[in-house]
Amino acid sequence: MEEKKKRFRPSLTAYRALESELRNVQSKLETAESTNKFLESCVKSLEEEKEVKSKIIEELRFNITMLRERGFWARVFNK
């Protein structure tokens, strides 16, 4: 027959120490969550900025391609 494990019954000081540790962990969790939300908003704004700049880059690449592929007389008269 297996022996039952004794139930842990903390004293009042141990109970208060556990509560204090729990409060510390909860405050760290709240800080981590708020930091996470802030970083998510930063990532979203950077992604939007990246999309805008990638569109500009594509337009500029198209313009460069058009300038390189123009004919001789267009180059001579710089049209």
mmJSON file of the N, C-alpha and C atoms, coordinates in Angstrom:
{"data_MODEL":{"atom_site":{
"group_PDB":["ATOM","ATOM","ATOM","ATOM","ATOM","ATOM","ATOM","ATOM","ATOM","ATOM","ATOM","ATOM","ATOM","ATOM","ATOM","ATOM","ATOM","ATOM","ATOM","ATOM","ATOM","ATOM","ATOM","ATOM","ATOM","ATOM","ATOM","ATOM","ATOM","ATOM","ATOM","ATOM","ATOM","ATOM","ATOM","ATOM","ATOM","ATOM","ATOM","ATOM","ATOM","ATOM","ATOM","ATOM","ATOM","ATOM","ATOM","ATOM","ATOM","ATOM","ATOM","ATOM","ATOM","ATOM","ATOM","ATOM","ATOM","ATOM","ATOM","ATOM","ATOM","ATOM","ATOM","ATOM","ATOM","ATOM","ATOM","ATOM","ATOM","ATOM","ATOM","ATOM","ATOM","ATOM","ATOM","ATOM","ATOM","ATOM","ATOM","ATOM","ATOM","ATOM","ATOM","ATOM","ATOM","ATOM","ATOM","ATOM","ATOM","ATOM","ATOM","ATOM","ATOM","ATOM","ATOM","ATOM","ATOM","ATOM","ATOM","ATOM","ATOM","ATOM","ATOM","ATOM","ATOM","ATOM","ATOM","ATOM","ATOM","ATOM","ATOM","ATOM","ATOM","ATOM","ATOM","ATOM","ATOM","ATOM","ATOM","ATOM","ATOM","ATOM","ATOM","ATOM","ATOM","ATOM","ATOM","ATOM","ATOM","ATOM","ATOM","ATOM","ATOM","ATOM","ATOM","ATOM","ATOM","ATOM","ATOM","ATOM","ATOM","ATOM","ATOM","ATOM","ATOM","ATOM","ATOM","ATOM","ATOM","ATOM","ATOM","ATOM","ATOM","ATOM","ATOM","ATOM","ATOM","ATOM","ATOM","ATOM","ATOM","ATOM","ATOM","ATOM","ATOM","ATOM","ATOM","ATOM","ATOM","ATOM","ATOM","ATOM","ATOM","ATOM","ATOM","ATOM","ATOM","ATOM","ATOM","ATOM","ATOM","ATOM","ATOM","ATOM","ATOM","ATOM","ATOM","ATOM","ATOM","ATOM","ATOM","ATOM","ATOM","ATOM","ATOM","ATOM","ATOM","ATOM","ATOM","ATOM","ATOM","ATOM","ATOM","ATOM","ATOM","ATOM","ATOM","ATOM","ATOM","ATOM","ATOM","ATOM","ATOM","ATOM","ATOM","ATOM","ATOM","ATOM","ATOM","ATOM","ATOM","ATOM","ATOM","ATOM","ATOM","ATOM","ATOM","ATOM","ATOM","ATOM","ATOM","ATOM","ATOM","ATOM","ATOM","ATOM","ATOM"],
"id":[1,2,3,4,5,6,7,8,9,10,11,12,13,14,15,16,17,18,19,20,21,22,23,24,25,26,27,28,29,30,31,32,33,34,35,36,37,38,39,40,41,42,43,44,45,46,47,48,49,50,51,52,53,54,55,56,57,58,59,60,61,62,63,64,65,66,67,68,69,70,71,72,73,74,75,76,77,78,79,80,81,82,83,84,85,86,87,88,89,90,91,92,93,94,95,96,97,98,99,100,101,102,103,104,105,106,107,108,109,110,111,112,113,114,115,116,117,118,119,120,121,122,123,124,125,126,127,128,129,130,131,132,133,134,135,136,137,138,139,140,141,142,143,144,145,146,147,148,149,150,151,152,153,154,155,156,157,158,159,160,161,162,163,164,165,166,167,168,169,170,171,172,173,174,175,176,177,178,179,180,181,182,183,184,185,186,187,188,189,190,191,192,193,194,195,196,197,198,199,200,201,202,203,204,205,206,207,208,209,210,211,212,213,214,215,216,217,218,219,220,221,222,223,224,225,226,227,228,229,230,231,232,233,234,235,236,237],
"type_symbol":["N","C","C","N","C","C","N","C","C","N","C","C","N","C","C","N","C","C","N","C","C","N","C","C","N","C","C","N","C","C","N","C","C","N","C","C","N","C","C","N","C","C","N","C","C","N","C","C","N","C","C","N","C","C","N","C","C","N","C","C","N","C","C","N","C","C","N","C","C","N","C","C","N","C","C","N","C","C","N","C","C","N","C","C","N","C","C","N","C","C","N","C","C","N","C","C","N","C","C","N","C","C","N","C","C","N","C","C","N","C","C","N","C","C","N","C","C","N","C","C","N","C","C","N","C","C","N","C","C","N","C","C","N","C","C","N","C","C","N","C","C","N","C","C","N","C","C","N","C","C","N","C","C","N","C","C","N","C","C","N","C","C","N","C","C","N","C","C","N","C","C","N","C","C","N","C","C","N","C","C","N","C","C","N","C","C","N","C","C","N","C","C","N","C","C","N","C","C","N","C","C","N","C","C","N","C","C","N","C","C","N","C","C","N","C","C","N","C","C","N","C","C","N","C","C","N","C","C","N","C","C","N","C","C","N","C","C"],
"label_atom_id":["N","CA","C","N","CA","C","N","CA","C","N","CA","C","N","CA","C","N","CA","C","N","CA","C","N","CA","C","N","CA","C","N","CA","C","N","CA","C","N","CA","C","N","CA","C","N","CA","C","N","CA","C","N","CA","C","N","CA","C","N","CA","C","N","CA","C","N","CA","C","N","CA","C","N","CA","C","N","CA","C","N","CA","C","N","CA","C","N","CA","C","N","CA","C","N","CA","C","N","CA","C","N","CA","C","N","CA","C","N","CA","C","N","CA","C","N","CA","C","N","CA","C","N","CA","C","N","CA","C","N","CA","C","N","CA","C","N","CA","C","N","CA","C","N","CA","C","N","CA","C","N","CA","C","N","CA","C","N","CA","C","N","CA","C","N","CA","C","N","CA","C","N","CA","C","N","CA","C","N","CA","C","N","CA","C","N","CA","C","N","CA","C","N","CA","C","N","CA","C","N","CA","C","N","CA","C","N","CA","C","N","CA","C","N","CA","C","N","CA","C","N","CA","C","N","CA","C","N","CA","C","N","CA","C","N","CA","C","N","CA","C","N","CA","C","N","CA","C","N","CA","C","N","CA","C","N","CA","C","N","CA","C","N","CA","C","N","CA","C","N","CA","C","N","CA","C"],
"label_alt_id":[null,null,null,null,null,null,null,null,null,null,null,null,null,null,null,null,null,null,null,null,null,null,null,null,null,null,null,null,null,null,null,null,null,null,null,null,null,null,null,null,null,null,null,null,null,null,null,null,null,null,null,null,null,null,null,null,null,null,null,null,null,null,null,null,null,null,null,null,null,null,null,null,null,null,null,null,null,null,null,null,null,null,null,null,null,null,null,null,null,null,null,null,null,null,null,null,null,null,null,null,null,null,null,null,null,null,null,null,null,null,null,null,null,null,null,null,null,null,null,null,null,null,null,null,null,null,null,null,null,null,null,null,null,null,null,null,null,null,null,null,null,null,null,null,null,null,null,null,null,null,null,null,null,null,null,null,null,null,null,null,null,null,null,null,null,null,null,null,null,null,null,null,null,null,null,null,null,null,null,null,null,null,null,null,null,null,null,null,null,null,null,null,null,null,null,null,null,null,null,null,null,null,null,null,null,null,null,null,null,null,null,null,null,null,null,null,null,null,null,null,null,null,null,null,null,null,null,null,null,null,null,null,null,null,null,null,null],
"label_comp_id":["MET","MET","MET","GLU","GLU","GLU","GLU","GLU","GLU","LYS","LYS","LYS","LYS","LYS","LYS","LYS","LYS","LYS","ARG","ARG","ARG","PHE","PHE","PHE","ARG","ARG","ARG","PRO","PRO","PRO","SER","SER","SER","LEU","LEU","LEU","THR","THR","THR","ALA","ALA","ALA","TYR","TYR","TYR","ARG","ARG","ARG","ALA","ALA","ALA","LEU","LEU","LEU","GLU","GLU","GLU","SER","SER","SER","GLU","GLU","GLU","LEU","LEU","LEU","ARG","ARG","ARG","ASN","ASN","ASN","VAL","VAL","VAL","GLN","GLN","GLN","SER","SER","SER","LYS","LYS","LYS","LEU","LEU","LEU","GLU","GLU","GLU","THR","THR","THR","ALA","ALA","ALA","GLU","GLU","GLU","SER","SER","SER","THR","THR","THR","ASN","ASN","ASN","LYS","LYS","LYS","PHE","PHE","PHE","LEU","LEU","LEU","GLU","GLU","GLU","SER","SER","SER","CYS","CYS","CYS","VAL","VAL","VAL","LYS","LYS","LYS","SER","SER","SER","LEU","LEU","LEU","GLU","GLU","GLU","GLU","GLU","GLU","GLU","GLU","GLU","LYS","LYS","LYS","GLU","GLU","GLU","VAL","VAL","VAL","LYS","LYS","LYS","SER","SER","SER","LYS","LYS","LYS","ILE","ILE","ILE","ILE","ILE","ILE","GLU","GLU","GLU","GLU","GLU","GLU","LEU","LEU","LEU","ARG","ARG","ARG","PHE","PHE","PHE","ASN","ASN","ASN","ILE","ILE","ILE","THR","THR","THR","MET","MET","MET","LEU","LEU","LEU","ARG","ARG","ARG","GLU","GLU","GLU","ARG","ARG","ARG","GLY","GLY","GLY","PHE","PHE","PHE","TRP","TRP","TRP","ALA","ALA","ALA","ARG","ARG","ARG","VAL","VAL","VAL","PHE","PHE","PHE","ASN","ASN","ASN","LYS","LYS","LYS"],
"label_asym_id":["A","A","A","A","A","A","A","A","A","A","A","A","A","A","A","A","A","A","A","A","A","A","A","A","A","A","A","A","A","A","A","A","A","A","A","A","A","A","A","A","A","A","A","A","A","A","A","A","A","A","A","A","A","A","A","A","A","A","A","A","A","A","A","A","A","A","A","A","A","A","A","A","A","A","A","A","A","A","A","A","A","A","A","A","A","A","A","A","A","A","A","A","A","A","A","A","A","A","A","A","A","A","A","A","A","A","A","A","A","A","A","A","A","A","A","A","A","A","A","A","A","A","A","A","A","A","A","A","A","A","A","A","A","A","A","A","A","A","A","A","A","A","A","A","A","A","A","A","A","A","A","A","A","A","A","A","A","A","A","A","A","A","A","A","A","A","A","A","A","A","A","A","A","A","A","A","A","A","A","A","A","A","A","A","A","A","A","A","A","A","A","A","A","A","A","A","A","A","A","A","A","A","A","A","A","A","A","A","A","A","A","A","A","A","A","A","A","A","A","A","A","A","A","A","A","A","A","A","A","A","A","A","A","A","A","A","A"],
"label_entity_id":["1","1","1","1","1","1","1","1","1","1","1","1","1","1","1","1","1","1","1","1","1","1","1","1","1","1","1","1","1","1","1","1","1","1","1","1","1","1","1","1","1","1","1","1","1","1","1","1","1","1","1","1","1","1","1","1","1","1","1","1","1","1","1","1","1","1","1","1","1","1","1","1","1","1","1","1","1","1","1","1","1","1","1","1","1","1","1","1","1","1","1","1","1","1","1","1","1","1","1","1","1","1","1","1","1","1","1","1","1","1","1","1","1","1","1","1","1","1","1","1","1","1","1","1","1","1","1","1","1","1","1","1","1","1","1","1","1","1","1","1","1","1","1","1","1","1","1","1","1","1","1","1","1","1","1","1","1","1","1","1","1","1","1","1","1","1","1","1","1","1","1","1","1","1","1","1","1","1","1","1","1","1","1","1","1","1","1","1","1","1","1","1","1","1","1","1","1","1","1","1","1","1","1","1","1","1","1","1","1","1","1","1","1","1","1","1","1","1","1","1","1","1","1","1","1","1","1","1","1","1","1","1","1","1","1","1","1"],
"label_seq_id":[1,1,1,2,2,2,3,3,3,4,4,4,5,5,5,6,6,6,7,7,7,8,8,8,9,9,9,10,10,10,11,11,11,12,12,12,13,13,13,14,14,14,15,15,15,16,16,16,17,17,17,18,18,18,19,19,19,20,20,20,21,21,21,22,22,22,23,23,23,24,24,24,25,25,25,26,26,26,27,27,27,28,28,28,29,29,29,30,30,30,31,31,31,32,32,32,33,33,33,34,34,34,35,35,35,36,36,36,37,37,37,38,38,38,39,39,39,40,40,40,41,41,41,42,42,42,43,43,43,44,44,44,45,45,45,46,46,46,47,47,47,48,48,48,49,49,49,50,50,50,51,51,51,52,52,52,53,53,53,54,54,54,55,55,55,56,56,56,57,57,57,58,58,58,59,59,59,60,60,60,61,61,61,62,62,62,63,63,63,64,64,64,65,65,65,66,66,66,67,67,67,68,68,68,69,69,69,70,70,70,71,71,71,72,72,72,73,73,73,74,74,74,75,75,75,76,76,76,77,77,77,78,78,78,79,79,79],
"pdbx_PDB_ins_code":[null,null,null,null,null,null,null,null,null,null,null,null,null,null,null,null,null,null,null,null,null,null,null,null,null,null,null,null,null,null,null,null,null,null,null,null,null,null,null,null,null,null,null,null,null,null,null,null,null,null,null,null,null,null,null,null,null,null,null,null,null,null,null,null,null,null,null,null,null,null,null,null,null,null,null,null,null,null,null,null,null,null,null,null,null,null,null,null,null,null,null,null,null,null,null,null,null,null,null,null,null,null,null,null,null,null,null,null,null,null,null,null,null,null,null,null,null,null,null,null,null,null,null,null,null,null,null,null,null,null,null,null,null,null,null,null,null,null,null,null,null,null,null,null,null,null,null,null,null,null,null,null,null,null,null,null,null,null,null,null,null,null,null,null,null,null,null,null,null,null,null,null,null,null,null,null,null,null,null,null,null,null,null,null,null,null,null,null,null,null,null,null,null,null,null,null,null,null,null,null,null,null,null,null,null,null,null,null,null,null,null,null,null,null,null,null,null,null,null,null,null,null,null,null,null,null,null,null,null,null,null,null,null,null,null,null,null],
"Cartn_x":[0.835,0.0,0.882,0.521,1.32,1.019,2.067,1.875,1.392,0.471,-0.034,0.987,1.15,2.042,1.352,2.161,1.589,1.294,0.198,-0.204,0.681,1.112,1.958,1.079,1.367,0.612,1.59,1.652,2.636,2.244,3.256,2.995,2.583,2.205,1.746,2.852,4.073,5.181,5.488,5.424,5.658,4.539,3.309,2.171,2.348,2.767,2.99,4.146,5.162,6.283,5.82,4.98,4.444,3.569,2.754,1.925,2.798,3.858,4.771,5.424,5.852,6.46,5.453,4.215,3.161,2.929,2.896,2.719,3.869,5.095,6.251,6.154,5.742,5.613,4.504,3.394,2.294,2.703,3.461,3.894,4.858,5.732,6.629,5.843,4.8,3.957,3.247,2.702,2.038,3.018,4.224,5.241,5.578,5.728,6.036,4.9,3.665,2.519,2.442,2.674,2.624,3.762,4.927,6.053,5.73,5.107,4.729,3.758,2.762,1.797,2.493,3.412,4.141,4.968,5.651,6.475,5.622,4.436,3.537,3.11,2.812,2.427,3.598,4.813,6.001,6.194,5.991,6.15,5.119,3.879,2.838,3.187,3.642,3.974,5.163,6.145,7.297,6.902,5.973,5.511,4.778,3.952,3.253,4.253,5.256,6.289,7.057,7.324,8.026,7.21,5.893,5.037,5.054,4.972,4.987,6.309,7.394,8.709,8.96,8.439,8.614,7.848,6.679,5.936,6.724,7.336,8.147,9.329,9.967,11.108,10.693,9.538,9.057,8.796,8.204,7.962,9.274,10.265,11.556,12.263,12.16,12.751,12.101,10.776,10.066,10.552,10.694,11.177,12.582,13.453,14.816,14.786,13.94,13.83,13.345,12.365,11.847,12.921,13.722,14.786,15.863,16.185,17.218,16.755,15.464,14.946,14.449,14.594,14.12,15.054,14.53,15.267,16.402,17.122,18.287,17.902,16.874,16.504,15.916,15.25,14.731,15.892,16.951,18.123,18.829,18.884,19.562,18.832,17.533,16.751,16.276,16.698,16.405,14.909,14.163,12.723,12.351],
"Cartn_y":[-1.177,0.0,1.243,2.188,3.395,4.36,5.051,6.055,7.344,7.981,9.249,10.335,11.234,12.351,13.297,13.812,14.741,16.06,16.636,17.906,19.011,19.908,21.028,22.084,22.376,23.393,24.469,25.561,26.589,27.347,27.835,28.687,30.061,30.94,32.263,33.03,32.958,33.676,33.066,31.75,31.112,31.471,31.551,31.925,33.344,34.252,35.65,35.744,34.943,34.941,34.448,33.424,32.926,33.978,34.686,35.754,36.864,37.216,38.239,37.805,36.568,36.049,36.042,35.684,35.685,37.091,38.101,39.491,39.927,39.526,39.884,39.269,38.009,37.33,37.967,38.322,38.955,40.321,41.092,42.399,42.236,41.234,40.979,40.557,39.764,39.327,40.523,41.415,42.602,43.471,43.612,44.394,43.751,42.439,41.728,41.874,41.794,41.93,43.33,44.348,45.72,45.958,45.401,45.524,44.811,43.658,42.891,43.68,44.323,45.12,46.287,46.939,48.059,47.598,46.466,45.951,45.524,44.977,44.608,45.837,46.934,48.159,48.706,48.596,49.031,48.191,46.898,46.008,46.345,46.595,46.941,48.218,49.233,50.5,50.324,49.513,49.266,48.481,47.542,46.789,47.694,48.613,49.557,50.451,50.924,51.76,50.979,49.718,48.863,48.708,48.506,48.354,49.615,50.77,52.031,52.199,51.932,52.109,51.075,49.869,48.871,49.282,49.917,50.414,51.522,52.396,53.467,52.874,51.867,51.216,50.584,49.921,49.302,50.349,51.491,52.563,53.105,53.283,53.787,52.783,51.506,50.484,50.502,50.686,50.763,51.969,53.112,54.319,54.105,53.476,53.209,52.296,51.277,50.357,51.088,51.952,52.717,53.63,54.267,55.133,54.348,53.172,52.363,51.796,51.552,50.907,51.876,53.163,54.117,54.103,54.57,54.511,55.528,55.442,56.301,57.769,58.129,59.546,60.09,59.245,59.691,60.009,59.244,59.529,60.797,60.957,62.146,63.407,63.414,64.589,64.573,63.562,63.426,63.533,62.712,62.688,61.616],
"Cartn_z":[0.0,0.0,0.0,-0.858,-0.984,0.157,0.534,1.58,0.943,1.592,1.102,1.419,0.454,0.701,1.665,2.57,3.53,2.841,3.227,2.663,3.213,2.322,2.723,3.37,4.617,5.34,5.791,5.043,5.385,6.647,7.33,8.477,7.943,8.848,8.442,7.726,8.218,7.567,6.198,6.09,4.789,3.818,4.327,3.499,2.979,3.844,3.428,2.44,2.633,1.694,0.321,0.304,-0.963,-1.636,-0.843,-1.402,-1.996,-1.287,-1.776,-3.086,-3.128,-4.354,-5.493,-5.199,-6.205,-6.744,-5.854,-6.293,-7.191,-6.836,-7.663,-9.05,-9.091,-10.381,-11.203,-10.564,-11.284,-11.832,-11.057,-11.552,-12.726,-12.667,-13.789,-15.022,-14.827,-15.933,-16.568,-15.748,-16.268,-17.057,-16.547,-17.246,-18.587,-18.592,-19.835,-20.842,-20.383,-21.28,-21.866,-21.044,-21.567,-22.558,-22.273,-23.199,-24.507,-24.404,-25.584,-26.454,-25.84,-26.596,-27.291,-26.577,-27.167,-28.354,-28.212,-29.306,-30.495,-30.232,-31.326,-32.111,-31.402,-32.099,-32.905,-32.379,-33.124,-34.374,-34.262,-35.412,-36.486,-36.082,-37.052,-37.787,-37.06,-37.714,-38.657,-38.261,-39.137,-40.38,-40.234,-41.397,-42.376,-41.856,-42.727,-43.451,-42.731,-43.334,-44.405,-44.13,-45.095,-46.372,-46.246,-47.411,-48.267,-47.633,-48.367,-49.101,-48.417,-49.035,-50.134,-49.983,-51.038,-52.298,-52.143,-53.299,-54.002,-53.234,-53.817,-54.571,-53.983,-54.628,-55.956,-55.973,-57.213,-58.282,-57.902,-58.863,-59.414,-58.565,-59.009,-59.922,-59.607,-60.477,-61.853,-61.88,-63.155,-63.946,-63.292,-63.975,-64.531,-63.766,-64.236,-65.448,-65.403,-66.535,-67.77,-67.618,-68.757,-69.33,-68.479,-68.966,-69.697,-69.228,-69.875,-71.213,-71.364,-72.561,-73.621,-73.415,-74.424,-75.635,-76.713,-77.971,-78.058,-79.186,-79.4,-79.423,-80.221,-80.359,-79.064,-78.301,-77.015,-76.071,-76.182,-75.368,-75.842,-77.145,-77.684,-77.248,-77.392,-77.04,-75.586,-74.835,-73.407,-73.108,-73.802,-73.576,-72.611],
"occupancy":[1.0,1.0,1.0,1.0,1.0,1.0,1.0,1.0,1.0,1.0,1.0,1.0,1.0,1.0,1.0,1.0,1.0,1.0,1.0,1.0,1.0,1.0,1.0,1.0,1.0,1.0,1.0,1.0,1.0,1.0,1.0,1.0,1.0,1.0,1.0,1.0,1.0,1.0,1.0,1.0,1.0,1.0,1.0,1.0,1.0,1.0,1.0,1.0,1.0,1.0,1.0,1.0,1.0,1.0,1.0,1.0,1.0,1.0,1.0,1.0,1.0,1.0,1.0,1.0,1.0,1.0,1.0,1.0,1.0,1.0,1.0,1.0,1.0,1.0,1.0,1.0,1.0,1.0,1.0,1.0,1.0,1.0,1.0,1.0,1.0,1.0,1.0,1.0,1.0,1.0,1.0,1.0,1.0,1.0,1.0,1.0,1.0,1.0,1.0,1.0,1.0,1.0,1.0,1.0,1.0,1.0,1.0,1.0,1.0,1.0,1.0,1.0,1.0,1.0,1.0,1.0,1.0,1.0,1.0,1.0,1.0,1.0,1.0,1.0,1.0,1.0,1.0,1.0,1.0,1.0,1.0,1.0,1.0,1.0,1.0,1.0,1.0,1.0,1.0,1.0,1.0,1.0,1.0,1.0,1.0,1.0,1.0,1.0,1.0,1.0,1.0,1.0,1.0,1.0,1.0,1.0,1.0,1.0,1.0,1.0,1.0,1.0,1.0,1.0,1.0,1.0,1.0,1.0,1.0,1.0,1.0,1.0,1.0,1.0,1.0,1.0,1.0,1.0,1.0,1.0,1.0,1.0,1.0,1.0,1.0,1.0,1.0,1.0,1.0,1.0,1.0,1.0,1.0,1.0,1.0,1.0,1.0,1.0,1.0,1.0,1.0,1.0,1.0,1.0,1.0,1.0,1.0,1.0,1.0,1.0,1.0,1.0,1.0,1.0,1.0,1.0,1.0,1.0,1.0,1.0,1.0,1.0,1.0,1.0,1.0,1.0,1.0,1.0,1.0,1.0,1.0,1.0,1.0,1.0,1.0,1.0,1.0],
"B_iso_or_equiv":[0.0,0.0,0.0,0.0,0.0,0.0,0.0,0.0,0.0,0.0,0.0,0.0,0.0,0.0,0.0,0.0,0.0,0.0,0.0,0.0,0.0,0.0,0.0,0.0,0.0,0.0,0.0,0.0,0.0,0.0,0.0,0.0,0.0,0.0,0.0,0.0,0.0,0.0,0.0,0.0,0.0,0.0,0.0,0.0,0.0,0.0,0.0,0.0,0.0,0.0,0.0,0.0,0.0,0.0,0.0,0.0,0.0,0.0,0.0,0.0,0.0,0.0,0.0,0.0,0.0,0.0,0.0,0.0,0.0,0.0,0.0,0.0,0.0,0.0,0.0,0.0,0.0,0.0,0.0,0.0,0.0,0.0,0.0,0.0,0.0,0.0,0.0,0.0,0.0,0.0,0.0,0.0,0.0,0.0,0.0,0.0,0.0,0.0,0.0,0.0,0.0,0.0,0.0,0.0,0.0,0.0,0.0,0.0,0.0,0.0,0.0,0.0,0.0,0.0,0.0,0.0,0.0,0.0,0.0,0.0,0.0,0.0,0.0,0.0,0.0,0.0,0.0,0.0,0.0,0.0,0.0,0.0,0.0,0.0,0.0,0.0,0.0,0.0,0.0,0.0,0.0,0.0,0.0,0.0,0.0,0.0,0.0,0.0,0.0,0.0,0.0,0.0,0.0,0.0,0.0,0.0,0.0,0.0,0.0,0.0,0.0,0.0,0.0,0.0,0.0,0.0,0.0,0.0,0.0,0.0,0.0,0.0,0.0,0.0,0.0,0.0,0.0,0.0,0.0,0.0,0.0,0.0,0.0,0.0,0.0,0.0,0.0,0.0,0.0,0.0,0.0,0.0,0.0,0.0,0.0,0.0,0.0,0.0,0.0,0.0,0.0,0.0,0.0,0.0,0.0,0.0,0.0,0.0,0.0,0.0,0.0,0.0,0.0,0.0,0.0,0.0,0.0,0.0,0.0,0.0,0.0,0.0,0.0,0.0,0.0,0.0,0.0,0.0,0.0,0.0,0.0,0.0,0.0,0.0,0.0,0.0,0.0],
"pdbx_formal_charge":[null,null,null,null,null,null,null,null,null,null,null,null,null,null,null,null,null,null,null,null,null,null,null,null,null,null,null,null,null,null,null,null,null,null,null,null,null,null,null,null,null,null,null,null,null,null,null,null,null,null,null,null,null,null,null,null,null,null,null,null,null,null,null,null,null,null,null,null,null,null,null,null,null,null,null,null,null,null,null,null,null,null,null,null,null,null,null,null,null,null,null,null,null,null,null,null,null,null,null,null,null,null,null,null,null,null,null,null,null,null,null,null,null,null,null,null,null,null,null,null,null,null,null,null,null,null,null,null,null,null,null,null,null,null,null,null,null,null,null,null,null,null,null,null,null,null,null,null,null,null,null,null,null,null,null,null,null,null,null,null,null,null,null,null,null,null,null,null,null,null,null,null,null,null,null,null,null,null,null,null,null,null,null,null,null,null,null,null,null,null,null,null,null,null,null,null,null,null,null,null,null,null,null,null,null,null,null,null,null,null,null,null,null,null,null,null,null,null,null,null,null,null,null,null,null,null,null,null,null,null,null,null,null,null,null,null,null],
"auth_seq_id":[1,1,1,2,2,2,3,3,3,4,4,4,5,5,5,6,6,6,7,7,7,8,8,8,9,9,9,10,10,10,11,11,11,12,12,12,13,13,13,14,14,14,15,15,15,16,16,16,17,17,17,18,18,18,19,19,19,20,20,20,21,21,21,22,22,22,23,23,23,24,24,24,25,25,25,26,26,26,27,27,27,28,28,28,29,29,29,30,30,30,31,31,31,32,32,32,33,33,33,34,34,34,35,35,35,36,36,36,37,37,37,38,38,38,39,39,39,40,40,40,41,41,41,42,42,42,43,43,43,44,44,44,45,45,45,46,46,46,47,47,47,48,48,48,49,49,49,50,50,50,51,51,51,52,52,52,53,53,53,54,54,54,55,55,55,56,56,56,57,57,57,58,58,58,59,59,59,60,60,60,61,61,61,62,62,62,63,63,63,64,64,64,65,65,65,66,66,66,67,67,67,68,68,68,69,69,69,70,70,70,71,71,71,72,72,72,73,73,73,74,74,74,75,75,75,76,76,76,77,77,77,78,78,78,79,79,79],
"auth_comp_id":["MET","MET","MET","GLU","GLU","GLU","GLU","GLU","GLU","LYS","LYS","LYS","LYS","LYS","LYS","LYS","LYS","LYS","ARG","ARG","ARG","PHE","PHE","PHE","ARG","ARG","ARG","PRO","PRO","PRO","SER","SER","SER","LEU","LEU","LEU","THR","THR","THR","ALA","ALA","ALA","TYR","TYR","TYR","ARG","ARG","ARG","ALA","ALA","ALA","LEU","LEU","LEU","GLU","GLU","GLU","SER","SER","SER","GLU","GLU","GLU","LEU","LEU","LEU","ARG","ARG","ARG","ASN","ASN","ASN","VAL","VAL","VAL","GLN","GLN","GLN","SER","SER","SER","LYS","LYS","LYS","LEU","LEU","LEU","GLU","GLU","GLU","THR","THR","THR","ALA","ALA","ALA","GLU","GLU","GLU","SER","SER","SER","THR","THR","THR","ASN","ASN","ASN","LYS","LYS","LYS","PHE","PHE","PHE","LEU","LEU","LEU","GLU","GLU","GLU","SER","SER","SER","CYS","CYS","CYS","VAL","VAL","VAL","LYS","LYS","LYS","SER","SER","SER","LEU","LEU","LEU","GLU","GLU","GLU","GLU","GLU","GLU","GLU","GLU","GLU","LYS","LYS","LYS","GLU","GLU","GLU","VAL","VAL","VAL","LYS","LYS","LYS","SER","SER","SER","LYS","LYS","LYS","ILE","ILE","ILE","ILE","ILE","ILE","GLU","GLU","GLU","GLU","GLU","GLU","LEU","LEU","LEU","ARG","ARG","ARG","PHE","PHE","PHE","ASN","ASN","ASN","ILE","ILE","ILE","THR","THR","THR","MET","MET","MET","LEU","LEU","LEU","ARG","ARG","ARG","GLU","GLU","GLU","ARG","ARG","ARG","GLY","GLY","GLY","PHE","PHE","PHE","TRP","TRP","TRP","ALA","ALA","ALA","ARG","ARG","ARG","VAL","VAL","VAL","PHE","PHE","PHE","ASN","ASN","ASN","LYS","LYS","LYS"],
"auth_asym_id":["A","A","A","A","A","A","A","A","A","A","A","A","A","A","A","A","A","A","A","A","A","A","A","A","A","A","A","A","A","A","A","A","A","A","A","A","A","A","A","A","A","A","A","A","A","A","A","A","A","A","A","A","A","A","A","A","A","A","A","A","A","A","A","A","A","A","A","A","A","A","A","A","A","A","A","A","A","A","A","A","A","A","A","A","A","A","A","A","A","A","A","A","A","A","A","A","A","A","A","A","A","A","A","A","A","A","A","A","A","A","A","A","A","A","A","A","A","A","A","A","A","A","A","A","A","A","A","A","A","A","A","A","A","A","A","A","A","A","A","A","A","A","A","A","A","A","A","A","A","A","A","A","A","A","A","A","A","A","A","A","A","A","A","A","A","A","A","A","A","A","A","A","A","A","A","A","A","A","A","A","A","A","A","A","A","A","A","A","A","A","A","A","A","A","A","A","A","A","A","A","A","A","A","A","A","A","A","A","A","A","A","A","A","A","A","A","A","A","A","A","A","A","A","A","A","A","A","A","A","A","A","A","A","A","A","A","A"],
"auth_atom_id":["N","CA","C","N","CA","C","N","CA","C","N","CA","C","N","CA","C","N","CA","C","N","CA","C","N","CA","C","N","CA","C","N","CA","C","N","CA","C","N","CA","C","N","CA","C","N","CA","C","N","CA","C","N","CA","C","N","CA","C","N","CA","C","N","CA","C","N","CA","C","N","CA","C","N","CA","C","N","CA","C","N","CA","C","N","CA","C","N","CA","C","N","CA","C","N","CA","C","N","CA","C","N","CA","C","N","CA","C","N","CA","C","N","CA","C","N","CA","C","N","CA","C","N","CA","C","N","CA","C","N","CA","C","N","CA","C","N","CA","C","N","CA","C","N","CA","C","N","CA","C","N","CA","C","N","CA","C","N","CA","C","N","CA","C","N","CA","C","N","CA","C","N","CA","C","N","CA","C","N","CA","C","N","CA","C","N","CA","C","N","CA","C","N","CA","C","N","CA","C","N","CA","C","N","CA","C","N","CA","C","N","CA","C","N","CA","C","N","CA","C","N","CA","C","N","CA","C","N","CA","C","N","CA","C","N","CA","C","N","CA","C","N","CA","C","N","CA","C","N","CA","C","N","CA","C","N","CA","C","N","CA","C","N","CA","C","N","CA","C","N","CA","C","N","CA","C"],
"pdbx_PDB_model_num":[1,1,1,1,1,1,1,1,1,1,1,1,1,1,1,1,1,1,1,1,1,1,1,1,1,1,1,1,1,1,1,1,1,1,1,1,1,1,1,1,1,1,1,1,1,1,1,1,1,1,1,1,1,1,1,1,1,1,1,1,1,1,1,1,1,1,1,1,1,1,1,1,1,1,1,1,1,1,1,1,1,1,1,1,1,1,1,1,1,1,1,1,1,1,1,1,1,1,1,1,1,1,1,1,1,1,1,1,1,1,1,1,1,1,1,1,1,1,1,1,1,1,1,1,1,1,1,1,1,1,1,1,1,1,1,1,1,1,1,1,1,1,1,1,1,1,1,1,1,1,1,1,1,1,1,1,1,1,1,1,1,1,1,1,1,1,1,1,1,1,1,1,1,1,1,1,1,1,1,1,1,1,1,1,1,1,1,1,1,1,1,1,1,1,1,1,1,1,1,1,1,1,1,1,1,1,1,1,1,1,1,1,1,1,1,1,1,1,1,1,1,1,1,1,1,1,1,1,1,1,1,1,1,1,1,1,1]
}}}
